[in-house]
């Protein structure tokens, strides 16, 4: 993968790992936030990120925030 970064995605609602396992790169982490939000951390390139966003949208999740940090 070129230009791999770590993306943090916060969505409204409870997301189950099985909802995204087939569309997310291996090694993602997921944390249930206070309230009813879920935060994901995914190490991927921009193309993988776009695919994951489309999948989450297709499942009906509302994206609250996305941030990117450089992967070491």
Secondary structure, DSSP 8 states (H G I E B T S, - for coil): --S-EEEEEEEES---HHHHTTTS-TT-EEEE-STTEEEEEEEE-HHHHHHHHHHHHHTT-EEEEEEEEE--
